Amino acid sequence: MSKSDDEVVKEYYQARKVLKDRGIKLKSYLYKADTRISEYIDKLNNALTNKETQKAGTLLEQIVVLVFKGLKGVQSIKSFQSAGPQYDLLVSGDDFEWQEVSDALYLNGNQRDIVIEAKATQDPLPHKQFARLCSIMENELLRSAGLGIFVTLNGATGFPKRNSPRQRAVSDCRLLQIIFHARTNKIIIVLDKEDLFELSKNGTLIELLIRKIKDLSELSGLPTASVENCQEDVDLPPHLQVLL
C-alpha cells in the first residue's frame, strides 16, 4: 500500500533528526568533492610558476567544472556562447537535492541557477568585469540565476585581503557587490586561489559559499575564515575571546 503524503513528510523529518543525532552534516552530502581537484590545482600552480597563462586559464576552468559538478542535484552544467554573453559555466537543477542546495545558499525558489566566471588573471578582478556579471544576472538571467560566483586567482578589488588589517570602508568591486545585492537581492561572491585549496573535501564548498554569502550582510571587513579551521571564524575583542 502506498504511503500518504503525511507519512512521507513525517519520514523525511524523522530522517533529518537521525542525521542530526548522529552528528552527520548535510553539507557533506550536498557537496561530494571530486578526487581529481587536488591534482588539477597542482597543475595550475605549475602553470602559474612557469608563466603559462593560457594553460592556467584552461586549468582554472577545468577546476571550476570539477568543483561545481560535485553539488548534489545538478542536472544541467553548461558552458556556451549565447546570443549575448559568453557563459563560463551555468549550473542548475530542479529536483529535491538541488532544492536543499538552494536553501543552504539562501537562494529564492525561482532563482536557483548559479552562474560562474573563471578569471585566471594575476591582477585582482576589476570593477568592469564585476559590473558585467551584474548586468548578466539582472538582464539575461533575470528569472533564473540567484547566485553569481567569480573564481579568480587573486580576488577582486575592494575586498578584504588576507593578513591585512580590518577593512573599515568599501570601494570598487566590494561596493558594487553590496549595491547590486541591495537593489536586486541577488548575490555575487568571489573565490580566490586560496579558497580553491579547501574544496577537495566533502562539504567544504557549501560551507565556504555560506560564509561568503553571510559576510555580504555582516560586512566584517575581514577575509572569509578558513573552512578547515573553525576557530578562524571567531571574531571577538580580546576581553571576550579569552573566554572561549
Secondary structure, 3 states (H helix, E strand, C coil): CCCCHHHHHHHHHHHHHHHHHCCCCHHHHHECCCCCHHHHHHHHHHHHHCCCHHHHHHHHHHHHHHHHCCECCCCEEEEEECCCCEEEEEEECCCHHHHHHHHHCCCCCCCCEEEEEEECCCCCECHHHHHHHHHHHHCCCCCCEEEEEEEECCCECCCCCCCCCCCCCCCHHHHHHHHHHHHHCCEEEEECHHHHCCCCCCCHHHHHHHHHHHHHHHCCCCCCCCCCCHHHHCCCCHHHHCCC
